[in-house]
Amino acid sequence: MSNSIFGTEDGRKSAFMMLYKEQKYDIVEIANKLDIKVGTSQTMPDDILGFIRYKNNKFEIVVNNNKKIDEPMTNARIQTTIAHEVAHWIYDYDDMVSNQKIFCESVNDIFDDLIESRAIKVATNIILGISNPLV
């Protein structure tokens, strides 16, 4: 997919929705097709679920794959974390590119932070398969 359409929030929303409907909600494939590399790490602190960053002109999602966090639900948690970080890519793209901001998802995230609340809501909608998960 062309990076030129990613320059605006509407372009990113449109690109995401096209893939979301096509891929039947496979968030890893969607992220990859949006040119976001997805990887795992087993060396993050236990309270960090994952993060997204813009580094070397590429977006990267890294998910904590430490089994201590949530062993029975690891796959579901990983999918939710990827969806959470894709939401940041849609809405907070400019902050990551311009300011090199890194968005981390923590087990302690709170709903009264508007940016995190939005990412949590979108991720939940994606995982539930809501037909239009964006807010």
C-alpha positions as CSV (number, residue, x, y, z in Angstrom):
1,M,0.0,0.0,0.0
2,S,1.3,3.5,-0.8
3,N,2.7,5.5,2.1
4,S,1.4,8.7,0.4
5,I,-2.2,8.0,1.6
6,F,-0.9,7.7,5.1
7,G,-0.2,11.5,5.3
8,T,-3.6,12.4,6.7
9,E,-5.7,10.8,9.5
10,D,-8.5,10.3,6.9
11,G,-6.1,8.5,4.6
12,R,-4.9,6.3,7.4
13,K,-8.5,5.5,8.5
14,S,-9.5,4.7,4.9
15,A,-6.5,2.5,4.4
16,F,-7.1,0.7,7.7
17,M,-10.8,0.2,7.0
18,M,-10.2,-1.2,3.5
19,L,-7.8,-3.8,4.9
20,Y,-9.9,-4.5,8.0
21,K,-12.9,-5.4,5.8
22,E,-10.7,-7.4,3.4
23,Q,-8.7,-9.4,6.0
24,K,-11.6,-10.4,8.2
25,Y,-10.0,-8.7,11.2
26,D,-6.5,-10.2,11.1
27,I,-4.7,-7.3,12.9
28,V,-1.2,-8.6,12.3
29,E,-1.7,-8.8,8.5
30,I,-3.4,-5.4,8.5
31,A,-0.4,-3.9,10.4
32,N,2.1,-5.4,8.0
33,K,0.1,-4.2,4.9
34,L,0.1,-0.7,6.5
35,D,3.9,-0.9,6.5
36,I,4.1,-1.4,10.3
37,K,6.6,-4.1,11.3
38,V,5.3,-6.3,14.1
39,G,7.7,-8.1,16.4
40,T,7.9,-9.4,20.0
41,S,10.3,-9.1,22.9
42,Q,10.8,-11.1,26.0
43,T,12.9,-8.5,27.7
44,M,10.4,-5.7,28.4
45,P,9.4,-4.9,32.0
46,D,6.4,-7.0,33.0
47,D,4.0,-4.0,33.2
48,I,4.6,-3.0,29.6
49,L,2.4,-4.9,27.1
50,G,3.9,-3.3,24.0
51,F,4.7,-0.1,22.2
52,I,4.8,1.6,18.8
53,R,7.5,3.8,17.6
54,Y,8.8,5.5,14.4
55,K,12.5,4.6,14.0
56,N,14.7,4.8,10.9
57,N,11.7,6.0,8.8
58,K,9.6,2.9,9.7
59,F,6.9,2.2,12.1
60,E,7.4,-0.7,14.5
61,I,5.1,-2.4,17.0
62,V,6.9,-4.5,19.6
63,V,4.8,-6.7,21.9
64,N,5.9,-8.1,25.2
65,N,5.8,-11.8,24.8
66,N,6.9,-12.5,28.4
67,K,4.7,-15.4,29.6
68,K,4.6,-14.0,33.1
69,I,2.2,-11.3,32.1
70,D,-0.9,-13.2,31.0
71,E,0.0,-16.8,30.3
72,P,-3.5,-18.3,29.7
73,M,-4.6,-15.4,27.4
74,T,-1.3,-14.6,25.7
75,N,-2.5,-14.8,22.1
76,A,-5.6,-12.7,22.8
77,R,-3.5,-10.1,24.7
78,I,-1.0,-9.9,21.9
79,Q,-3.7,-9.3,19.3
80,T,-5.3,-6.6,21.5
81,T,-1.9,-4.9,22.0
82,I,-1.3,-4.9,18.3
83,A,-4.7,-3.4,17.7
84,H,-4.1,-0.8,20.4
85,E,-0.8,0.3,18.8
86,V,-2.4,0.4,15.3
87,A,-5.0,2.8,16.8
88,H,-2.0,5.0,17.8
89,W,-0.7,4.8,14.3
90,I,-4.0,6.0,12.9
91,Y,-4.6,8.9,15.4
92,D,-1.1,9.8,16.7
93,Y,1.0,9.3,13.5
94,D,2.2,12.9,13.3
95,D,3.3,13.0,17.0
96,M,5.4,9.8,16.4
97,V,7.0,11.1,13.1
98,S,7.5,14.8,14.2
99,N,8.3,14.4,17.9
100,Q,9.6,10.8,17.9
101,K,7.0,10.0,20.5
102,I,6.7,6.3,21.6
103,F,3.3,5.1,22.7
104,C,3.5,2.3,25.3
105,E,0.6,0.2,26.4
106,S,0.8,-0.7,30.1
107,V,-1.2,-3.0,32.3
108,N,-1.8,0.2,34.3
109,D,-3.3,2.3,31.5
110,I,-6.2,4.4,32.7
111,F,-9.3,5.4,30.8
112,D,-9.2,9.1,31.9
113,D,-6.3,9.8,29.5
114,L,-8.0,10.7,26.2
115,I,-5.3,9.4,23.9
116,E,-5.1,6.0,25.7
117,S,-8.8,5.8,26.2
118,R,-9.3,6.2,22.4
119,A,-6.7,3.5,21.6
120,I,-8.3,1.1,24.1
121,K,-11.7,1.6,22.7
122,V,-10.6,1.2,19.1
123,A,-8.5,-2.0,20.0
124,T,-11.5,-3.5,21.8
125,N,-13.8,-2.7,18.8
126,I,-11.2,-4.3,16.4
127,I,-10.9,-7.5,18.5
128,L,-14.7,-7.8,18.8
129,G,-15.0,-7.5,15.0
130,I,-17.2,-4.4,15.1
131,S,-18.0,-3.4,11.5
132,N,-16.7,0.2,12.0
133,P,-14.2,0.0,14.9
134,L,-12.9,3.6,14.5
135,V,-14.0,6.4,16.7
